[in-house]
Amino acid sequence: MSKNIPAIKSIFQNLWADYVNLNPNINKIHSLIEKQGESIINDHIAFRTFGLDGIRVEDLAKFFLDLGYTYGGDYHFEAKKLKAKHLDAPDPSLPKIFISELILEQCSERLVETVQAVISQAEEGYFDKVDYLWNGRPWSPISYQVYDVLRQESEYAAWMYVFGYRANHFTVNVNQLNNFKDLASLNDMLKKNGVVLNQSGGEIKGGESVYLSQSSTMADKVNIEFVEGTYQVPSCFYEFAHRHEMPNGKIYGGFVADNADKIFESTNSK
């Protein structure tokens, strides 16, 4: 597996560069933690997609499976009309991958038609190359009116319409931090430095009872050019995950749907 690590790291470097370019405040948070004497390890990287042939969860996953990743758990989010899978890394130094998908069969005809129309704008073969995962949206221009209609039904779909394909979030592995005893102490430091955290379902989602504690920032709003003019829209966010020991003595390696359901709301515009 080690022969694939340089290729995997190259992908992550491209993803990170796009991620912080879109939301420069991510670098500020990263620096805040590093200034505490920490070396940050990523727990997982998350992607979003639509349930259409060629861009489903399995299609995005293929790039990572080819490099030695393996399927982990499956997750469902009925209220948000989403499903997801996570992939485990071939080396413990590498982050997991979490890929979610909007289930279009459960969405309105108008939303489905909008998604089909924008995806059809991509050149033939566009989704066959891994670099589409950090190249944003291959469709243009975009309309704020369309965005507004989409977010009434699905904040997830509206985010995808504006930002396309890129890392939705990276995640700090709290287990690998030396100067924070738990997630709460990390959250306190971030809040004292003006970082706004997602409070949906509580500041900390989950806990030791489900073997995973998670928190996240609220996505900062960035200026986006629409045909109607420039509007501010929530972009990407940063997550923090603390994994707990299970009864068998192993550290929990999966995800918790109830936690993730609230983490998704880090990009909500309301």
Number of C-alpha atoms within 10 A of each C-alpha: 10 10 9 13 17 10 12 17 13 11 17 17 12 16 22 19 12 17 23 16 12 19 18 13 17 22 13 13 17 15 14 15 19 13 10 13 12 16 12 16 16 18 24 22 22 17 21 26 23 22 18 18 9 13 17 19 24 17 16 21 21 14 17 21 17 10 17 19 22 17 16 16 14 17 18 17 16 11 7 17 16 21 18 21 20 25 22 22 23 19 14 9 11 18 22 25 22 24 23 25 23 24 19 19 11 12 14 11 11 11 19 18 11 15 20 14 12 17 18 12 13 14 10 8 8 12 17 13 9 14 15 16 21 19 16 18 21 18 17 13 11 17 15 19 11 15 20 14 14 22 18 11 14 19 21 23 24 25 22 22 24 24 21 24 19 25 26 24 24 24 22 24 20 23 18 15 20 12 13 17 11 16 20 16 11 17 21 11 15 17 12 9 11 9 17 15 21 24 17 16 14 12 16 23 23 20 15 12 10 17 19 23 23 26 30 28 25 23 25 20 16 16 13 17 15 17 12 10 10 12 12 12 21 21 24 27 26 24 23 22 22 24 24 19 15 15 9 7 8 10 15 16 17 18 21 17 16 15 21 17 20 20 24 17 19 25 23 19 17 8
